[in-house]
Amino acid sequence: MTQTLETVSVAPTAPMAPPLAGPIIAAVGGVDPESVLRAARVLAPASAAGVVAVSVLTPLPVAISGESEWMIPTGFEEERFADCTSQLAQRMNAFGGAATSWTRKVVRGSAAGALTDLARVQRAAMLIVGIGRHRPLDRIFGAETALRVIQRAPCPVLVVHPNFDGPFHDVVVATDFSPASAAAARAVIPMLSPAATLHVVHVWEPSSRLDVAADEAYVKSLPEHFRSFIESLAVPPGVTVKTIVREGKPAERVLDYADMHHADLVTAGRHGRNLLQRLLVGSQTTALVRAAERSLLISPEPPFAERDRLQLMLTGSTESRDPTEWESQLRGFSQRNHGRPTVVEVDDLMFSAQVVESGYVLLGAAYDPSSKRIALTLGDAEHGARHVTRAMGVVDSITILADAAGRDLGLRISHAGGHTALTFLGE
């Protein structure tokens, strides 16, 4: 099947991204601290919470096996901590500029565990680590440390190549049109140069030579997928976006394209919501980290509320079968649509579809975990004190639909006895 390349000049289609809410964690005690500091300096203006420069003090063994035990002298750990703190201060002062005022921390533990624990506690917006390319040992150590950080990180991880020296000019965005890949692309927006180019690359493998019709239908759907994906990014003025389709193994084809176009960054999403999936990371992410000759930005799946919002923007619908997500999902739906006039229909197993309420405005939709019931509360637009509530139990799933502009079209609740659909009247 023919590979395609389309160039799209994009003006902002969404509000500019707000400042990063959390701090930037910069690991400056690893294999390549200078590149980490340069990256933190570029990203710092985008964070309202500033930069935290971190050095990790790894533990020493209590005893070394042999003929006699070697015990750590009293006060030795305190001396190591003080020495690490002093080295961190010297490094920041030598780097100069705004870095001299950044928050500094020395944390104890393994590099990956200590960094990701700190990122979680501080609700970090991004974690920056070096990958090391000067010597083969640096490369191996840096790549494996970066992978362990990516496995555990609650936020996007920027893995910086030693040649990083400023904002990114050519960025390859690897996408499968998922919220995770969109989150990775959005995270790099503050680090783009004013005239940067985003190469949005989608790699897929045809299902079968015997199913040509399905493959052709998938290819025809790609322009719409690209359009929704690009609109979700809030691309700044002056940035050019190119969309590219390739066939084959994702990591190989993405890196081939990045090499061909001399990209200085590759972004990708990390999939996996449970611990086992996160620890496995995925063969494609591992291949990217171990083989890339440039900086990488890997983002985990965002928290549910953000993932739900991105999914709506990317596909026009979002569905959840997980009760732990429903409270957040319905809260967001209520906030976005409070006061809009509605039509509520019930599809009951014993009755045909019928309009139950029409013309009432939405006051709220909520899930009560204790009773395991969903309640829709509707109000009289002319008499604010009047309202009706419809409660549903034994819920199977919640589906929200949105239009091409991202505005909600309605809500569908699947429950015992049938389905309840809430849609909005023309306004």
Buried (B, 14 or more C-beta within 10 A) or exposed (E): EEEEEEEBEBEBBBEEBEEBEBBBBBBBBBBBBBBBBBBBBBBBEBBEBBBBBBBBBEEEEEEEEEEEEEEEEEEEBEEBEEEBBEBBBEBBEEBEEEBEEBEBBBBBBBBBBBBBBBBEEBEBBBBBBBBBBEEEEBBEBBBBBBBBBBBBBBBBBBBBBBEBEEBBBBBBBBBBBBBBBBBBBBBBBBBBBEEBBBBBBBBBEBEEEEEEEEBEEBBEEBBEBBBBBBBBBBBBEBBBBBBBBBBBBBBBBBBBBBEEBEBBBBBBBBBBEEEEBBEEBBEBBBBBBBEBEBBBBBBBBBEBEBBBBBBBBBBBEBBBEEBEBBBBBBBBBBEBBEEBBBBBBBBEEEEEEEEBBEEBBBBBBBBEEEEEBBBBBBBBEEEEEEBBEBEBEEBEBBBBBBEEEBEBBBBBBBBEBBBBBBBBEEE
